[in-house]
Amino acid sequence: MGSDTEVESKLSWAVITKLTEEKKSAIQQTQKLQQELGLLRREKDRSAGFSFFIMALVGLLGVLVGYLVKA
């Protein structure tokens, strides 16, 4: 009977090791996805700032043209 418990113990450790490796892999994948999401958010923020600059420039040009037409 001693050998049955040894086999069960070895199987248990094999399962524990496999699950630990899968957990570690899942954590690494989550961290990688979070980094990619952070990069995408930064790119989005930059493009939003650029479009605001364009909007302000067009508005300023509109005011300038309106002033010239009225004068």
C-alpha positions as CSV (number, residue, x, y, z in Angstrom):
1,M,0.0,0.0,0.0
2,G,2.9,2.3,0.5
3,S,3.6,2.4,-3.2
4,D,0.0,3.6,-4.0
5,T,0.4,6.6,-1.8
6,E,3.8,7.4,-3.3
7,V,2.3,7.2,-6.8
8,E,-0.6,9.4,-5.7
9,S,1.8,11.8,-4.1
10,K,3.9,12.0,-7.3
11,L,0.8,12.6,-9.4
12,S,-0.4,15.3,-7.0
13,W,3.0,17.1,-7.2
14,A,2.9,16.8,-11.0
15,V,-0.5,18.4,-11.1
16,I,0.5,21.1,-8.7
17,T,3.6,21.9,-10.8
18,K,1.6,22.0,-14.0
19,L,-1.0,24.3,-12.5
20,T,1.7,26.5,-11.0
21,E,3.3,26.9,-14.5
22,E,0.0,27.6,-16.1
23,K,-0.7,30.3,-13.4
24,K,2.7,31.9,-14.0
25,S,2.1,31.9,-17.8
26,A,-1.4,33.5,-17.3
27,I,0.1,36.2,-15.1
28,Q,2.8,37.0,-17.6
29,Q,0.3,37.1,-20.4
30,T,-1.9,39.5,-18.4
31,Q,1.0,41.8,-17.7
32,K,1.9,41.8,-21.4
33,L,-1.7,42.7,-22.3
34,Q,-1.8,45.4,-19.7
35,Q,1.4,46.9,-21.1
36,E,0.0,46.8,-24.7
37,L,-3.2,48.5,-23.4
38,G,-1.2,51.2,-21.8
39,L,0.7,51.9,-25.0
40,L,-2.6,52.0,-27.0
41,R,-4.1,54.5,-24.4
42,R,-1.0,56.7,-24.7
43,E,-1.2,56.7,-28.5
44,K,-4.9,57.6,-28.2
45,D,-4.2,60.4,-25.9
46,R,-1.6,61.8,-28.2
47,S,-3.9,61.7,-31.2
48,A,-6.7,63.4,-29.2
49,G,-4.3,66.2,-28.3
50,F,-3.3,66.6,-32.0
51,S,-6.9,66.9,-33.2
52,F,-7.6,69.5,-30.5
53,F,-4.7,71.5,-31.8
54,I,-6.1,71.2,-35.3
55,M,-9.5,72.3,-34.1
56,A,-8.0,75.3,-32.3
57,L,-6.0,76.3,-35.4
58,V,-9.1,76.1,-37.7
59,G,-11.1,78.1,-35.2
60,L,-8.4,80.8,-35.0
61,L,-8.3,80.9,-38.8
62,G,-12.1,81.2,-38.9
63,V,-11.9,84.2,-36.6
64,L,-9.1,85.8,-38.6
65,V,-11.0,85.3,-41.9
66,G,-14.2,86.7,-40.3
67,Y,-12.3,89.7,-39.1
68,L,-10.8,90.3,-42.6
69,V,-14.1,89.9,-44.4
70,K,-15.8,92.3,-42.0
71,A,-13.0,94.9,-42.2
